[in-house]
Amino acid sequence: MYAVVEIGGHQYRVSEGDVLFVDKQSDETDQKLTFDRVFLTNNEGDVTVGKPVVEGATVEATLLDNVKSDKVIVFKKKRRKGYQVKRGHRQPMSQIEINKISTSGSGSTKAKKETKSSESEEAEQLSTDMTAKEAIKHIRNTDLEELKGFVPEDESRVTVLDAWESKQEG
């Protein structure tokens, strides 16, 4: 099982037992951390994608150590002016170990997916994801009986509506 979780503004793919270096979380070591911004979970092929986060999913971790990352050197120079500055920076990082990925409430999302998939099959049959020119061409070249349900009642594209109304009049 793995999950995609946001920790310190960055996204990580984590599994149970993984050891990660993330932005500094806390000063205390051996502290239990819980991350609730889980964007995706995969439990042996059962993928749950959040909108934007998965409801009820959390990742529990233990803070192992606080360290500094590799040095980043910042060198500034202006030629022919005698100006040059060399500075270094080491970002503070936390070493964490992922203990548990819990997905409470994921069974209800699976039932929602099944109902959405049946709705999406109907939507695929009456797809209106075309440009206006493609829709006009399709409407003009198709019999009126085959076009039932092609243009929804709340359609706001004027060119498609004009083509639809001219087809019904003719």
CYANA upper distance limits for C-alpha pairs under 8 A (distance plus 0.5 A):
  1 MET  CA     15 SER  CA      6.68
  1 MET  CA     16 GLU  CA      8.05
  1 MET  CA     41 THR  CA      8.00
  1 MET  CA     42 ASN  CA      6.08
  1 MET  CA     43 ASN  CA      5.12
  1 MET  CA     44 GLU  CA      6.59
  1 MET  CA    101 ILE  CA      8.49
  2 TYR  CA     13 ARG  CA      7.31
  2 TYR  CA     14 VAL  CA      6.03
  2 TYR  CA     15 SER  CA      4.98
  2 TYR  CA     16 GLU  CA      7.88
  2 TYR  CA     41 THR  CA      6.46
  2 TYR  CA     42 ASN  CA      5.94
  2 TYR  CA     43 ASN  CA      7.34
  2 TYR  CA    101 ILE  CA      8.14
  3 ALA  CA     13 ARG  CA      6.17
  3 ALA  CA     14 VAL  CA      5.94
  3 ALA  CA     15 SER  CA      7.08
  3 ALA  CA     38 VAL  CA      7.38
  3 ALA  CA     39 PHE  CA      7.95
  3 ALA  CA     40 LEU  CA      5.92
  3 ALA  CA     41 THR  CA      4.80
  3 ALA  CA     42 ASN  CA      6.71
  3 ALA  CA    101 ILE  CA      7.95
  4 VAL  CA     11 GLN  CA      7.01
  4 VAL  CA     12 TYR  CA      5.99
  4 VAL  CA     13 ARG  CA      4.96
  4 VAL  CA     14 VAL  CA      6.78
  4 VAL  CA     38 VAL  CA      6.40
  4 VAL  CA     39 PHE  CA      6.02
  4 VAL  CA     40 LEU  CA      5.59
  4 VAL  CA     41 THR  CA      7.06
  5 VAL  CA     11 GLN  CA      6.01
  5 VAL  CA     12 TYR  CA      5.96
  5 VAL  CA     13 ARG  CA      7.06
  5 VAL  CA     14 VAL  CA      7.81
  5 VAL  CA     35 PHE  CA      7.91
  5 VAL  CA     36 ASP  CA      8.33
  5 VAL  CA     37 ARG  CA      6.32
  5 VAL  CA     38 VAL  CA      4.87
  5 VAL  CA     39 PHE  CA      6.34
  5 VAL  CA     40 LEU  CA      7.86
  5 VAL  CA     59 VAL  CA      8.18
  6 GLU  CA     10 HIS  CA      5.90
  6 GLU  CA     11 GLN  CA      4.90
  6 GLU  CA     12 TYR  CA      6.87
  6 GLU  CA     35 PHE  CA      8.05
  6 GLU  CA     37 ARG  CA      6.07
  6 GLU  CA     38 VAL  CA      7.00
  6 GLU  CA     39 PHE  CA      8.11
  7 ILE  CA     11 GLN  CA      6.80
  7 ILE  CA     12 TYR  CA      7.79
  7 ILE  CA     22 VAL  CA      7.62
  7 ILE  CA     23 ASP  CA      8.25
  7 ILE  CA     35 PHE  CA      7.59
  7 ILE  CA     37 ARG  CA      8.40
  8 GLY  CA     22 VAL  CA      7.69
  8 GLY  CA     23 ASP  CA      6.37
  8 GLY  CA     25 GLN  CA      8.27
 14 VAL  CA     18 ASP  CA      6.92
 14 VAL  CA     98 ILE  CA      7.79
 15 SER  CA     98 ILE  CA      7.35
 15 SER  CA    101 ILE  CA      8.03
 16 GLU  CA     98 ILE  CA      5.74
 16 GLU  CA     99 ASN  CA      5.98
 16 GLU  CA    100 LYS  CA      6.17
 16 GLU  CA    101 ILE  CA      7.23
 17 GLY  CA     97 GLU  CA      6.69
 17 GLY  CA     98 ILE  CA      5.72
 17 GLY  CA     99 ASN  CA      6.42
 18 ASP  CA     97 GLU  CA      6.13
 18 ASP  CA     98 ILE  CA      5.90
 19 VAL  CA     95 GLN  CA      7.35
 19 VAL  CA     96 ILE  CA      6.11
 19 VAL  CA     97 GLU  CA      4.89
 19 VAL  CA     98 ILE  CA      7.01
 20 LEU  CA     95 GLN  CA      6.14
 20 LEU  CA     96 ILE  CA      5.87
 20 LEU  CA     97 GLU  CA      6.91
 21 PHE  CA     93 MET  CA      6.67
 21 PHE  CA     94 SER  CA      6.05
 21 PHE  CA     95 GLN  CA      5.07
 21 PHE  CA     96 ILE  CA      6.93
 22 VAL  CA     93 MET  CA      6.07
 22 VAL  CA     94 SER  CA      5.87
 22 VAL  CA     95 GLN  CA      7.02
 22 VAL  CA     96 ILE  CA      7.96
 23 ASP  CA     92 PRO  CA      7.20
 23 ASP  CA     93 MET  CA      5.21
 23 ASP  CA     94 SER  CA      6.42
 24 LYS  CA     66 ASN  CA      7.53
 24 LYS  CA     92 PRO  CA      6.21
 24 LYS  CA     93 MET  CA      4.96
 24 LYS  CA     94 SER  CA      5.19
 25 GLN  CA     93 MET  CA      8.34
 25 GLN  CA     94 SER  CA      6.75
 26 SER  CA     94 SER  CA      8.34
 27 ASP  CA     66 ASN  CA      7.72
 28 GLU  CA     63 LEU  CA      8.26
 29 THR  CA     63 LEU  CA      5.93
 29 THR  CA     64 LEU  CA      6.13
 29 THR  CA     65 ASP  CA      6.23
 29 THR  CA     66 ASN  CA      7.99
 30 ASP  CA     62 THR  CA      6.41
 30 ASP  CA     63 LEU  CA      5.63
 30 ASP  CA     64 LEU  CA      6.10
 30 ASP  CA     65 ASP  CA      8.33
 31 GLN  CA     62 THR  CA      6.14
 31 GLN  CA     63 LEU  CA      5.75
 31 GLN  CA     64 LEU  CA      8.33
 32 LYS  CA     60 GLU  CA      7.61
 32 LYS  CA     61 ALA  CA      6.34
 32 LYS  CA     62 THR  CA      5.17
 32 LYS  CA     63 LEU  CA      6.96
 33 LEU  CA     60 GLU  CA      6.26
 33 LEU  CA     61 ALA  CA      5.55
 33 LEU  CA     62 THR  CA      6.37
 33 LEU  CA     63 LEU  CA      7.52
 34 THR  CA     58 THR  CA      7.20
 34 THR  CA     59 VAL  CA      6.20
 34 THR  CA     60 GLU  CA      5.05
 34 THR  CA     61 ALA  CA      6.78
 35 PHE  CA     58 THR  CA      6.17
 35 PHE  CA     59 VAL  CA      5.61
 35 PHE  CA     60 GLU  CA      6.93
 36 ASP  CA     56 GLY  CA      8.33
 36 ASP  CA     57 ALA  CA      6.84
 36 ASP  CA     58 THR  CA      5.04
 36 ASP  CA     59 VAL  CA      6.96
 37 ARG  CA     53 VAL  CA      6.43
 37 ARG  CA     54 VAL  CA      8.18
 37 ARG  CA     57 ALA  CA      8.44
 37 ARG  CA     58 THR  CA      7.78
 38 VAL  CA     50 GLY  CA      8.05
 38 VAL  CA     53 VAL  CA      5.90
 38 VAL  CA     54 VAL  CA      6.25
 38 VAL  CA     57 ALA  CA      6.70
 38 VAL  CA     58 THR  CA      6.98
 38 VAL  CA     59 VAL  CA      8.04
 39 PHE  CA     49 VAL  CA      6.70
 39 PHE  CA     50 GLY  CA      5.67
 39 PHE  CA     51 LYS  CA      8.15
 39 PHE  CA     52 PRO  CA      6.77
 39 PHE  CA     53 VAL  CA      5.05
 39 PHE  CA     54 VAL  CA      6.23
 40 LEU  CA     47 VAL  CA      7.70
 40 LEU  CA     48 THR  CA      6.17
 40 LEU  CA     49 VAL  CA      5.08
 40 LEU  CA     50 GLY  CA      6.49
 40 LEU  CA     53 VAL  CA      7.87
 40 LEU  CA     54 VAL  CA      7.06
 41 THR  CA     46 ASP  CA      8.48
 41 THR  CA     47 VAL  CA      6.22
 41 THR  CA     48 THR  CA      5.72
 41 THR  CA     49 VAL  CA      7.17
 41 THR  CA     54 VAL  CA      8.32
 41 THR  CA    103 THR  CA      8.36
 42 ASN  CA     46 ASP  CA      6.00
 42 ASN  CA     47 VAL  CA      4.87
 42 ASN  CA     48 THR  CA      6.91
 43 ASN  CA     47 VAL  CA      6.97
 48 THR  CA     54 VAL  CA      7.67
 48 THR  CA    106 SER  CA      8.08
 48 THR  CA    109 THR  CA      8.17
 48 THR  CA    110 LYS  CA      8.38
 49 VAL  CA     53 VAL  CA      7.94
 49 VAL  CA     54 VAL  CA      6.87
 50 GLY  CA     54 VAL  CA      4.54
 50 GLY  CA     55 GLU  CA      7.68
 55 GLU  CA    105 GLY  CA      7.56
 55 GLU  CA    106 SER  CA      8.19
 56 GLY  CA    103 THR  CA      6.53
 56 GLY  CA    104 SER  CA      5.74
 56 GLY  CA    105 GLY  CA      6.32
 56 GLY  CA    106 SER  CA      8.03
 57 ALA  CA    101 ILE  CA      8.00
 57 ALA  CA    102 SER  CA      6.09
 57 ALA  CA    103 THR  CA      4.75
 57 ALA  CA    104 SER  CA      6.51
 57 ALA  CA    105 GLY  CA      8.27
 57 ALA  CA    106 SER  CA      8.38
 58 THR  CA    101 ILE  CA      6.55
 58 THR  CA    102 SER  CA      5.90
 58 THR  CA    103 THR  CA      7.08
 59 VAL  CA     98 ILE  CA      7.80
 59 VAL  CA     99 ASN  CA      8.23
 59 VAL  CA    100 LYS  CA      6.40
 59 VAL  CA    101 ILE  CA      5.10
 59 VAL  CA    102 SER  CA      6.85
 60 GLU  CA     98 ILE  CA      6.66
 60 GLU  CA     99 ASN  CA      6.08
 60 GLU  CA    100 LYS  CA      5.63
 60 GLU  CA    101 ILE  CA      6.89
 61 ALA  CA     96 ILE  CA      6.83
 61 ALA  CA     97 GLU  CA      5.91
 61 ALA  CA     98 ILE  CA      4.82
 61 ALA  CA     99 ASN  CA      5.54
 61 ALA  CA    100 LYS  CA      7.46
 62 THR  CA     96 ILE  CA      6.01
 62 THR  CA     97 GLU  CA      5.81
 62 THR  CA     98 ILE  CA      7.11
 62 THR  CA     99 ASN  CA      7.41
 63 LEU  CA     94 SER  CA      7.43
 63 LEU  CA     95 GLN  CA      6.67
 63 LEU  CA     96 ILE  CA      5.03
 63 LEU  CA     97 GLU  CA      7.16
 64 LEU  CA     94 SER  CA      7.95
 64 LEU  CA     95 GLN  CA      5.91
 64 LEU  CA     96 ILE  CA      5.81
 64 LEU  CA     97 GLU  CA      7.37
 65 ASP  CA     94 SER  CA      6.33
 65 ASP  CA     95 GLN  CA      5.63
 65 ASP  CA     96 ILE  CA      7.73
 66 ASN  CA     92 PRO  CA      7.66
 66 ASN  CA     93 MET  CA      6.31
 66 ASN  CA     94 SER  CA      4.96
 66 ASN  CA     95 GLN  CA      6.64
 67 VAL  CA     92 PRO  CA      6.45
 67 VAL  CA     93 MET  CA      5.76
 67 VAL  CA     94 SER  CA      6.58
 67 VAL  CA     95 GLN  CA      7.80
 68 LYS  CA     90 ARG  CA      6.24
 68 LYS  CA     91 GLN  CA      6.06
 68 LYS  CA     92 PRO  CA      4.96
 68 LYS  CA     93 MET  CA      5.96
 69 SER  CA     90 ARG  CA      6.02
 69 SER  CA     91 GLN  CA      5.87
 69 SER  CA     92 PRO  CA      6.82
 69 SER  CA     93 MET  CA      6.81
 70 ASP  CA     90 ARG  CA      6.49
 70 ASP  CA     91 GLN  CA      8.11
 71 LYS  CA     88 GLY  CA      6.72
 71 LYS  CA     89 HIS  CA      6.01
 71 LYS  CA     90 ARG  CA      5.27
 71 LYS  CA     91 GLN  CA      8.26
 72 VAL  CA     88 GLY  CA      6.04
 72 VAL  CA     89 HIS  CA      5.73
 72 VAL  CA     90 ARG  CA      6.89
 73 ILE  CA     86 LYS  CA      7.54
 73 ILE  CA     87 ARG  CA      6.33
 73 ILE  CA     88 GLY  CA      4.89
 73 ILE  CA     89 HIS  CA      7.02
 74 VAL  CA     86 LYS  CA      6.34
 74 VAL  CA     87 ARG  CA      5.61
 74 VAL  CA     88 GLY  CA      6.35
 74 VAL  CA     89 HIS  CA      8.35
 75 PHE  CA     84 GLN  CA      7.75
 75 PHE  CA     85 VAL  CA      6.22
 75 PHE  CA     86 LYS  CA      4.98
 75 PHE  CA     87 ARG  CA      6.83
 76 LYS  CA     83 TYR  CA      8.42
 76 LYS  CA     84 GLN  CA      5.92
 76 LYS  CA     85 VAL  CA      5.62
 76 LYS  CA     86 LYS  CA      6.98
 77 LYS  CA     83 TYR  CA      6.10
 77 LYS  CA     84 GLN  CA      4.72
 77 LYS  CA     85 VAL  CA      7.02
 78 LYS  CA     82 GLY  CA      7.56
 78 LYS  CA     83 TYR  CA      5.99
 78 LYS  CA     84 GLN  CA      7.08
 79 ARG  CA     83 TYR  CA      7.77
105 GLY  CA    109 THR  CA      7.59
106 SER  CA    110 LYS  CA      7.02
107 GLY  CA    111 ALA  CA      7.25
108 SER  CA    112 LYS  CA      6.94
109 THR  CA    113 LYS  CA      6.68
110 LYS  CA    114 GLU  CA      6.99
111 ALA  CA    115 THR  CA      7.11
112 LYS  CA    116 LYS  CA      6.67
113 LYS  CA    117 SER  CA      6.54
114 GLU  CA    118 SER  CA      7.09
115 THR  CA    119 GLU  CA      6.98
116 LYS  CA    120 SER  CA      6.55
117 SER  CA    121 GLU  CA      6.79
118 SER  CA    122 GLU  CA      7.24
119 GLU  CA    123 ALA  CA      6.84
120 SER  CA    124 GLU  CA      6.58
121 GLU  CA    125 GLN  CA      7.16
122 GLU  CA    126 LEU  CA      7.20
123 ALA  CA    127 SER  CA      6.22
126 LEU  CA    149 GLY  CA      7.17
126 LEU  CA    150 PHE  CA      6.12
127 SER  CA    150 PHE  CA      7.75
128 THR  CA    135 ALA  CA      8.16
128 THR  CA    150 PHE  CA      7.25
128 THR  CA    151 VAL  CA      7.70
130 MET  CA    134 GLU  CA      6.40
130 MET  CA    135 ALA  CA      6.47
131 THR  CA    135 ALA  CA      6.73
132 ALA  CA    136 ILE  CA      6.66
132 ALA  CA    157 ARG  CA      8.06
132 ALA  CA    159 THR  CA      7.12
132 ALA  CA    160 VAL  CA      6.58
133 LYS  CA    137 LYS  CA      6.70
134 GLU  CA    138 HIS  CA      6.55
135 ALA  CA    139 ILE  CA      6.54
135 ALA  CA    160 VAL  CA      6.92
136 ILE  CA    140 ARG  CA      6.63
136 ILE  CA    159 THR  CA      7.92
136 ILE  CA    160 VAL  CA      6.27
136 ILE  CA    163 ALA  CA      6.30
136 ILE  CA    164 TRP  CA      8.35
137 LYS  CA    141 ASN  CA      6.64
138 HIS  CA    142 THR  CA      6.61
139 ILE  CA    143 ASP  CA      8.44
139 ILE  CA    147 LEU  CA      7.75
139 ILE  CA    163 ALA  CA      7.36
139 ILE  CA    164 TRP  CA      7.15
139 ILE  CA    167 LYS  CA      7.86
140 ARG  CA    163 ALA  CA      7.71
140 ARG  CA    167 LYS  CA      7.27
142 THR  CA    146 GLU  CA      7.31
142 THR  CA    147 LEU  CA      7.47
143 ASP  CA    147 LEU  CA      7.16
144 LEU  CA    148 LYS  CA      7.48
144 LEU  CA    167 LYS  CA      7.86
144 LEU  CA    168 GLN  CA      7.85
147 LEU  CA    151 VAL  CA      8.37
151 VAL  CA    155 GLU  CA      7.15
151 VAL  CA    161 LEU  CA      8.37
151 VAL  CA    164 TRP  CA      8.22
155 GLU  CA    161 LEU  CA      7.88
156 SER  CA    161 LEU  CA      8.20
157 ARG  CA    161 LEU  CA      6.92
158 VAL  CA    162 ASP  CA      6.59
159 THR  CA    163 ALA  CA      6.79
160 VAL  CA    164 TRP  CA      6.61
161 LEU  CA    165 GLU  CA      6.53
162 ASP  CA    166 SER  CA      6.60
163 ALA  CA    167 LYS  CA      6.64
164 TRP  CA    168 GLN  CA      6.86
165 GLU  CA    169 GLU  CA      6.68
166 SER  CA    170 GLY  CA      6.58
